[in-house]
Amino acid sequence: MDKQSGIIQMFNDISPTYDRLNRILSFGVDRRWRRSACEKALKLYDKPLAHLVDVATGTGDLILFWRRAAGRLGLSIEKESGIDPAVGMLEIARKKVEGATFLEGQAAALPIADQSADIVSISYGIRNVVDLEGAMKEFYRVLKPGGLLVILEFMSHEKKGLMDRLTLFYMKRLLPAIGRLISKDPRAYTYLPESIEAFLSSEQMADKLQAAGFELVQIHDETFKISTRFIARKPQ
Ligand SMILES: C[S@@+](CC[C@H](N)C(=O)[O-])C[C@H]1O[C@@H](n2cnc3c(N)ncnc32)[C@H](O)[C@@H]1O
């Protein structure tokens, strides 16, 4: 099995416990990261959305955050599409997020028409995409000119201070142990810290976005740099 198929298989296997574990392992802080990303992007976009595309949607969580943020800001979203290659995740998403369309697909081959999306989002998914350049090209292709790309991710960075050492201990020791206990899958939560360490730094991600033609609008670190938000725009 190639690397990408192995990753997708792993997410399929953990899909039944994914939502519960997500909330426990992040102590619920991910809600705040998601809420502020959606609000910030919608305020920047500041017009009704015909189409929102959430890539690596998993169980569709972020779409619910987009809806709530749009509601608070009085903006409408006509259509939401969630894309993910793990069918187990999509089955849960379809039950959880009524009214959205969920399609099987990978970031580097999106089943979405050219220039049709107002916003493309990907939360904690880009790290799992082996063909990163291919994904960037696809995000660019499906966005309307002026459309926004919103990425939330755990970026790799040099661990220096006390807080960095504490988060490292949590990620490498506690998180895999709790993850194993609840998901009964020994791979899933050792994959998380390993994949973060092997992933890009924020600066490298910024370079990739610009190389793909995007204008950087914002890079924002959350909670001791654990999570980073990128907002980029496809030029008009
Ligand atoms: C950590 S989960 C994040 C799910 C959701 N976005 C969230 O915020 O909870 C990562 C997701 O990426 C998906 N994924 C893995 N490889 C992918 C790829 N090449 N393209 C798109 N999604 C992928 C997995 O199936 C999984 O659902």
The ligand as an ORCA input file, in Angstrom:
! r2SCAN-3c Opt
* xyz 0 1
  C      -7.244     14.968     11.124
  S      -8.588     14.685     10.020
  C      -9.340     16.275      9.933
  C     -10.804     16.214      9.664
  C     -11.572     17.514      9.762
  N     -11.155     18.469      8.750
  C     -11.439     18.135     11.123
  O     -11.037     19.291     11.212
  O     -11.767     17.466     12.106
  C      -7.761     14.537      8.493
  C      -8.652     14.151      7.332
  O      -7.867     14.224      6.131
  C      -8.345     13.230      5.256
  N      -7.348     12.990      4.214
  C      -6.288     12.146      4.227
  N      -5.637     12.218      3.060
  C      -6.280     13.129      2.296
  C      -6.086     13.629      0.969
  N      -5.070     13.227      0.213
  N      -6.950     14.561      0.497
  C      -7.974     14.991      1.258
  N      -8.207     14.554      2.512
  C      -7.370     13.626      3.024
  C      -8.600     12.045      6.182
  O      -9.420     11.067      5.600
  C      -9.208     12.736      7.403
  O     -10.604     12.750      7.345
*
